[in-house]
């Protein structure tokens, strides 16, 4: 009788365990399906909200020459910002390797968007068009999430994990702001040649450096002659209220081996002047590259004829 009771209890225990596992798996499957539905819904909404991969020089401001720092206002749309955050949540749910980590008293989430995705590919293409740097020399977009932090400290803008993964010398960095920071979060350049307190003091930081949803910051770590630019040393003001989402794009000097680059096709390679083919034939692409091909703050008049796109 006792043995029968023990056997019955064991059987019931196994059934309960099996039901719990099945229920947990079902919940996880439903959660993944919900995330997939959210991604598809975002993509449908983005069909008419994705910015063209055409650079508008009127929205680019050069805010420093030493170091070379550029601000592109409204680089990506609000819908694209929301989509990248949603995709980061989805990637994090599907992977156990990207966990929240605590550093210096703050909660930081870092998710690599190393995925095949049309929207991400288009944004990366737009970054390359603006910076004149090939995607093959870059790491996947890294989505960063910062919570409230202690006041009175300048923080490293990137995590130690990110820096360790940079096997090649860093040429340039692009920061896409995916949300507005209520207070704090400005990027600083303490070694800037301007020596202005707005570049090194969080309390006096200029409004132009304030994180604004959709804006992008580009700064170079090397001089034009490829020598390291010590003025590019940077830091970040702590988040004092709310939180901040951003996406970081690193460009190395050389192509990064093993990088699977998503490509998309779009018809946006044009000349701005009918004389471009003739000018290109006489060597103007090489003699006058800024006007013909462009720079981070000028789109370029004859990109098609100069084979720059």
C-alpha positions as CSV (number, residue, x, y, z in Angstrom):
1,X,0.0,0.0,0.0
2,X,2.9,2.4,1.0
3,X,4.8,1.5,-2.2
4,X,1.7,2.2,-4.3
5,X,1.3,5.6,-2.6
6,X,4.9,6.5,-3.2
7,X,4.6,5.4,-6.8
8,X,1.5,7.5,-7.3
9,X,3.2,10.6,-5.7
10,X,6.2,10.2,-8.1
11,X,3.9,9.9,-11.1
12,X,2.0,13.0,-10.1
13,X,5.3,14.9,-9.5
14,X,6.6,14.0,-13.0
15,X,3.3,15.0,-14.6
16,X,3.4,18.4,-12.8
17,X,7.0,18.9,-13.8
18,X,6.2,18.1,-17.4
19,X,3.2,20.4,-17.4
20,X,5.3,23.2,-15.9
21,X,8.0,22.8,-18.5
22,X,5.4,22.6,-21.3
23,X,3.7,25.7,-19.9
24,X,7.0,27.6,-19.7
25,X,7.9,26.6,-23.3
26,X,4.5,27.7,-24.5
27,X,4.9,31.1,-22.7
28,X,8.3,31.6,-24.3
29,X,7.0,30.6,-27.7
30,X,4.1,33.0,-27.4
31,X,6.5,35.8,-26.2
32,X,8.7,35.2,-29.3
33,X,5.6,35.2,-31.5
34,X,4.5,38.5,-29.9
35,X,7.9,40.0,-30.5
36,X,7.8,38.8,-34.1
37,X,4.4,40.4,-34.6
38,X,5.7,43.7,-33.2
39,X,8.7,43.6,-35.6
40,X,6.4,43.0,-38.6
41,X,4.0,45.7,-37.4
42,X,6.9,48.2,-37.1
43,X,8.2,47.2,-40.6
44,X,4.7,47.9,-42.1
45,X,4.5,51.3,-40.4
46,X,8.1,52.0,-41.6
47,X,7.3,51.5,-45.3
48,X,6.6,55.3,-45.6
49,X,8.7,56.4,-42.6
50,X,12.2,55.3,-43.7
51,X,14.4,58.2,-44.7
52,X,16.0,58.0,-48.2
53,X,19.7,57.3,-48.3
54,X,20.4,60.8,-49.6
55,X,22.4,63.2,-47.5
56,X,21.0,66.7,-46.8
57,X,24.1,69.0,-46.2
58,X,21.8,71.7,-44.7
59,X,21.2,69.4,-41.6
60,X,25.0,68.8,-41.0
61,X,26.9,71.0,-38.6
62,X,30.6,70.7,-38.1
63,X,31.0,71.4,-34.4
64,X,34.7,70.9,-34.0
65,X,37.8,70.5,-36.2
66,X,40.2,69.3,-33.5
67,X,38.8,66.7,-33.1
68,X,36.8,66.4,-36.2
69,X,33.2,66.2,-35.0
70,X,30.0,66.5,-37.0
71,X,26.3,66.6,-36.0
72,X,23.6,65.5,-38.4
73,X,20.2,66.7,-37.2
74,X,17.3,64.4,-37.8
75,X,19.4,61.7,-39.4
76,X,16.9,58.9,-38.7
77,X,13.2,59.1,-38.3
78,X,11.3,58.5,-35.0
79,X,9.9,55.3,-36.4
80,X,13.3,54.0,-37.3
81,X,14.5,54.8,-33.7
82,X,11.6,53.0,-32.2
83,X,12.2,50.0,-34.6
84,X,15.9,49.7,-33.5
85,X,14.9,49.7,-29.9
86,X,12.2,47.1,-30.5
87,X,14.6,44.9,-32.5
88,X,17.2,45.1,-29.7
89,X,14.5,43.9,-27.3
90,X,13.7,41.0,-29.7
91,X,17.4,40.1,-30.1
92,X,17.9,40.1,-26.4
93,X,14.9,37.9,-25.8
94,X,16.2,35.3,-28.3
95,X,19.8,35.3,-26.9
96,X,21.1,34.6,-23.5
97,X,24.5,36.2,-24.3
98,X,23.4,39.9,-24.1
99,X,22.5,40.5,-20.5
100,X,22.2,43.7,-18.4
101,X,25.4,44.4,-16.6
102,X,26.0,46.8,-13.7
103,X,29.1,49.1,-14.0
104,X,29.9,52.1,-11.8
105,X,26.5,52.0,-10.2
106,X,24.5,52.1,-13.4
107,X,22.5,49.6,-15.4
108,X,23.7,49.2,-19.0
109,X,22.2,47.1,-21.7
110,X,24.3,46.4,-24.8
111,X,22.8,44.5,-27.7
112,X,24.6,43.8,-31.0
113,X,22.3,44.0,-34.1
114,X,24.2,41.4,-36.0
115,X,21.1,40.3,-37.9
116,X,19.8,40.1,-41.4
117,X,17.3,43.0,-41.5
118,X,16.3,45.4,-44.3
119,X,15.8,48.4,-42.1
120,X,19.1,48.0,-40.3
121,X,20.8,47.4,-43.6
122,X,19.3,50.6,-45.0
123,X,20.4,52.7,-42.0
124,X,23.9,51.2,-42.2
125,X,24.0,52.2,-45.9
126,X,23.0,55.7,-45.0
127,X,25.8,55.9,-42.5
128,X,28.3,54.8,-45.1
129,X,26.9,57.4,-47.6
130,X,27.3,60.2,-45.0
131,X,30.7,59.2,-43.6
132,X,32.3,57.9,-46.9
133,X,33.4,54.8,-44.9
134,X,32.7,51.3,-46.1
135,X,30.4,49.0,-44.1
136,X,33.0,46.2,-44.5
137,X,35.2,48.2,-42.1
138,X,32.6,48.4,-39.4
139,X,31.1,46.4,-36.6
140,X,27.3,45.7,-36.4
141,X,25.2,48.4,-34.8
142,X,25.5,48.2,-31.0
143,X,22.3,49.4,-29.2
144,X,23.1,50.8,-25.7
145,X,20.6,51.5,-22.9
146,X,21.6,53.7,-19.9
147,X,19.6,54.2,-16.8
148,X,19.9,56.9,-14.0
149,X,23.5,57.3,-12.8
150,X,25.4,59.1,-10.1
151,X,26.1,62.8,-10.6
152,X,29.5,64.3,-10.5
153,X,31.3,61.8,-12.8
154,X,32.3,61.7,-16.4
155,X,31.7,58.2,-17.7
156,X,33.3,56.1,-20.5
157,X,30.8,56.3,-23.4
158,X,31.3,52.7,-24.3
159,X,31.6,49.5,-22.2
160,X,34.9,47.5,-21.7
161,X,33.3,44.6,-23.7
162,X,32.8,46.8,-26.7
163,X,36.4,48.1,-26.6
164,X,37.8,44.6,-26.3
165,X,36.0,43.5,-29.4
166,X,37.7,46.2,-31.5
167,X,40.5,44.2,-33.0
168,X,41.5,46.9,-35.6
169,X,42.5,50.5,-35.0
170,X,39.5,52.7,-34.7
171,X,39.0,55.3,-37.4
172,X,35.6,56.8,-36.6
173,X,32.5,56.4,-34.5
174,X,28.9,57.3,-35.2
175,X,26.4,57.7,-32.4
176,X,22.7,57.5,-33.3
177,X,20.4,58.9,-30.5
178,X,17.3,56.7,-30.4
179,X,15.6,58.6,-27.5
180,X,15.7,62.0,-25.8
181,X,17.7,62.1,-22.6
182,X,15.6,64.1,-20.1
183,X,18.8,65.3,-18.3
184,X,22.4,64.4,-18.9
185,X,24.0,62.0,-21.4
186,X,25.9,64.6,-23.4
187,X,29.1,63.5,-25.1
188,X,32.3,65.4,-24.1
189,X,35.7,66.0,-25.7
190,X,37.9,67.2,-22.8
191,X,41.0,67.4,-25.0
192,X,39.3,69.5,-27.7
193,X,41.5,72.4,-29.0
194,X,38.8,74.8,-28.3
195,X,39.5,74.4,-24.5
196,X,35.9,75.5,-23.9
197,X,34.3,74.4,-20.6
198,X,31.2,73.3,-22.6
199,X,33.4,70.4,-24.0
200,X,34.6,69.2,-20.7
201,X,32.2,70.2,-18.0
202,X,28.8,68.5,-17.8
203,X,27.3,71.4,-15.9
204,X,28.3,73.8,-18.7
205,X,27.8,71.5,-21.7
206,X,26.4,73.1,-24.8
207,X,22.8,72.3,-25.9
208,X,24.1,71.2,-29.3
209,X,25.7,68.2,-27.6
210,X,22.5,67.2,-25.8
211,X,21.1,63.8,-27.0
212,X,18.1,64.4,-29.3
213,X,16.1,61.6,-30.7
214,X,17.0,61.1,-34.4
215,X,20.3,63.1,-34.3
216,X,23.6,61.5,-35.2
217,X,27.2,62.4,-34.1
218,X,30.2,61.5,-36.1
219,X,33.7,61.9,-34.8
220,X,37.1,60.7,-36.1
221,X,39.8,59.1,-34.0
222,X,42.5,59.7,-36.6
223,X,43.8,62.8,-38.4
224,X,43.6,63.1,-42.1
225,X,47.1,61.6,-42.4
226,X,45.9,58.6,-40.3
227,X,47.9,59.6,-37.2
228,X,46.0,59.1,-33.9
229,X,44.1,62.2,-32.8
230,X,44.5,62.5,-29.1
231,X,41.9,65.3,-29.1
232,X,39.3,62.6,-29.9
233,X,39.4,61.3,-26.3
234,X,35.8,61.5,-25.2
235,X,33.6,60.9,-22.2
236,X,29.8,61.0,-21.3
237,X,27.9,62.9,-18.8
238,X,25.8,60.7,-16.4
239,X,22.1,60.3,-17.0
240,X,20.4,62.2,-14.1
241,X,16.8,61.8,-15.1
242,X,15.0,59.2,-17.3
243,X,17.1,56.9,-19.5
244,X,18.8,57.0,-22.8
245,X,18.9,54.7,-25.9
246,X,21.6,55.0,-28.5
247,X,23.1,53.0,-31.3
248,X,26.8,53.0,-31.9
249,X,28.7,52.3,-35.2
250,X,32.4,51.7,-35.1
251,X,34.6,52.0,-38.2
252,X,38.1,50.5,-38.3
253,X,41.0,51.3,-40.6
254,X,40.8,48.0,-42.4
255,X,38.1,45.6,-43.3
256,X,36.8,43.4,-40.5
257,X,37.2,39.8,-41.3
258,X,34.1,37.6,-40.8
259,X,31.8,40.5,-41.0
260,X,28.6,39.5,-42.9
261,X,27.4,42.7,-44.5
262,X,23.7,43.0,-45.5
263,X,23.2,44.8,-48.8
264,X,20.1,46.5,-50.3
265,X,19.5,48.0,-53.6
266,X,18.2,51.5,-54.1
267,X,18.3,54.0,-57.0
268,X,19.7,57.1,-55.4
269,X,23.1,57.4,-57.2
270,X,22.8,60.5,-59.3
271,X,24.8,63.6,-60.5
272,X,23.7,67.1,-59.5
273,X,25.0,68.7,-62.7
274,X,24.8,67.8,-66.4
275,X,28.5,68.6,-66.7
276,X,29.6,65.9,-64.3
277,X,30.6,63.2,-66.9
278,X,32.8,65.7,-68.7
279,X,34.4,67.0,-65.4
280,X,35.0,63.4,-64.3
281,X,36.7,62.6,-67.6
282,X,39.1,65.4,-67.2
283,X,40.2,64.2,-63.7
284,X,38.1,66.6,-61.5
285,X,37.2,63.7,-59.2
286,X,40.8,63.5,-58.1
287,X,41.6,67.2,-58.2
288,X,38.5,68.5,-56.5
289,X,37.2,65.6,-54.4
290,X,35.2,67.6,-51.9
291,X,33.1,69.3,-54.5
292,X,32.9,66.2,-56.8
293,X,32.6,63.3,-54.4
294,X,31.7,65.1,-51.1
295,X,32.6,65.0,-47.4
296,X,30.7,64.3,-44.2
297,X,29.1,67.8,-44.4
298,X,28.8,68.1,-48.2
299,X,26.9,65.6,-50.3
300,X,29.0,65.8,-53.5
301,X,27.9,67.1,-56.9
302,X,29.1,64.2,-59.1
303,X,29.0,61.1,-57.0
304,X,27.7,58.9,-59.9
305,X,30.3,60.0,-62.4
306,X,33.1,59.7,-59.9
307,X,31.9,56.1,-59.1
308,X,31.4,57.0,-55.4
309,X,28.0,55.3,-55.1
